Amino acid sequence: ESQSIGMANYTFENKKRITAVAVIPNSSWKLAIGNFEEDVLKSVKALQSTIFWISIALLVVGVIASVLLSHSIASPITITATYANQLALLDISTELPERFLFRKDEVGTLSKSFKALTTALRTTISEISKYSQELTVSSETLSTTSEQTAIVSGEISKTIEEIANGAGQQATETQQGAASIEILGGLIESEV
């Protein structure tokens, strides 16, 4: 009774048999159940075959799933990296795909950051363009004003020159008039 359960393997009619032996509790009886090894292992071999084919199917599904998963991860990262390179070259003419902005992962976070950066760059460039246009208009106005000032200065210079010439001529005529008055005064005195 020291061993209540056991196995017995033997050959019967040139076929291997497997027998399980157990002691029935509270009796001196032993129960033995046996069968041919090939019959017992037939279901195990079928199970092995089924497990093998299920494993192959799971392996194929796993490979396909991993390829699809890696593509769903790598593709957005590649597109985002290309977009980042365009931003580095200050090319803000393109947009990231809208679907990236709604993702709840790192690609979505990165896409939202790039969107904010692009918007800020576009605003800054727009403001710089506006100020540049204003500066161009102011520069043109200043240039026109400078030209007009140069023309007015030239005219003032001519006028001053004409006044100076007129004053010089008047001084000469005044001297001639004074000389004539002196001569006339001398003539009047000599006649008187």
C-alpha positions, 0 to 999 in steps of 0.5 A, a space after each residue: 500500500 506504500 504506492 497507490 498509483 503507478 504505470 506499467 508498460 509492457 508488450 502484448 502481441 508485439 504491440 506496446 501497451 500502457 496500463 495505469 494502476 491505482 489502489 481503491 481506497 479502503 480495500 485491497 483491490 487494485 484497478 488497472 486500466 490499459 490500452 495500446 500505446 498507439 491508441 493512447 498517443 494517437 490523440 496526442 499526435 493529432 494534438 501535436 499536429 493541431 498545435 503545430 498548425 496553430 503555431 504556424 498560423 499564429 506566427 504568420 498572424 504575428 508577423 503580419 501584425 508586427 509589419 502593419 504595426 511597425 508601418 503604422 509607427 514608422 510611416 508617420 515618423 518618417 513623414 514628420 521627420 521630412 516635414 521637420 527637415 523642410 522647416 529647418 530649411 524655412 520651407 513652410 509651404 506644406 502641411 502635416 497630414 491633418 490625421 496626425 494632429 488627432 493622434 493620441 501618441 507621441 506623433 500627435 504631440 510632435 505634429 501639434 508642436 510642428 503645427 504651432 511652430 509653422 503658424 508662428 513662423 508664418 505670422 512672423 514672416 507675414 509681419 516682416 513682409 508687412 513692415 518691409 512694405 511699409 519701409 519701402 513706401 517710407 523709403 520711396 517717400 523719403 527719396 521723393 522728399 529728398 529730390 524735391 528738397 534738392 530741386 527747391 534748394 537749387 531754385 533757392 540757390 538760383 534766386 540768391 544768385 540772381 539777387 546777388 547779381 541784381 544787388 551787384 548790378 544795383 551797386 554798380 548803377 548806384 555808384 554810377 548814379 553817385 558819380 553822375 550826381 557828383 559830376 552834375 553837382 560839380 557842373 551846377 557849382 561851376 555855373 553858379 
